[in-house]
Amino acid sequence: MSWSLGNIAVVGSGAIGLYYGGRLAAAGEKVKFLARSGYDALAQDGLTAESIHGNFQLDKLQVFRTAQEIGAVDLVLITTKTQANSSLHLLLPPLLHEKTLVMTMQNGLGNCETLTDFVDADRVLGALCFVCINRTQANHIVHSGAGRVAFGPWENACEQALACVQQRFSQAGILCKRVDDLARAQWEKLVWNIPFNGLSIIHGGVTTDFLLENVRWREEVRELMAEVIAGAQAQGIALDERLIEQNLLGTVPMGAYRTSSMIDFLAGRPIELGAIWEEPLRRALLAGAKMPRLQALVDELKHLQAGKNSD
């Protein structure tokens, strides 16, 4: 299948979508943003990005309220929270033609499988975003750490298309690496996401530096990481225990980083309970792993989320 990259649609104009879509637009790519909340500010004033890799300002964005206004594109980037996947049956079809690639840049597990309900599996890509970024206003983002993207095909995607996506991201100043084992890459990211996002919530809305500085909480992080690795290994996914120390050391330079899940929880928004915690737990248990710490974390997060919903 021959493939060329023309228009790109970003579904979800939050911190992740605005940063990566913004970088691509700043590099000259034809990027169309689907924005429901924040549409007015983005349409009127554009995007301001403070970034450790160089600030940028986009005075004019191609921003739309509906997918129908955008129309069919060559590449769709899904950057919404996973709770919005229930709306993909409305959002995706207007954006698709027979060769459209769809890349989920969402956290957790199960997102690629969801996309195969709309496009053939060989047109589905999964991407892991290793970045510290927050949206401080509707059209203002702050990028404070990292930024690399690891991506790969869900099945055997067109090599020409994969090379083109990697090239365009790299030309936009985004460190972009192709991975051959997407499932392994997803679990590697969960080694960080599960403990830091979860514990930042249950310990009262704390930043990552507090989790590292408190001896007991740091040990909780370490134990959860070990359990996630064991859960992956039970499924035949070869994760190395050295990931624990690598992740702990890599978190130190983030400073007082506020995890996205903690921000959502404190703002009264639903957290990505299913994709980040429940689905990994389900798969690990099904493979025969013992997951008492993750089970306890899931139970506590469900209890806290239910309490928020009843307020």
Secondary structure, DSSP 8 states (H G I E B T S, - for coil): ------EEEEE--SHHHHHHHHHHHHTT-EEEEE-STTHHHHHHH-EEEEETT--EEES--EEESSHHHH---SEEEE-S-GGGGGGHHHHSGGG--TT-EEEE--SSSSHHHHHTTTS-GGGEEEEEEEEEEEEEETTEEEEEEEEEEEEEESS---HHHHHHHHHHHHHTT--EEE-S-HHHHHHHHHHHHHHHHHHHHHTTS--HHHHHHSHHHHHHHHHHHHHHHHHHHHTT----TTHHHHHHHHHGGG-S---HHHHHHHTT----IIIIIIHHHHHHHHTT---HHHHHHHHHHHHHHHHHHH-
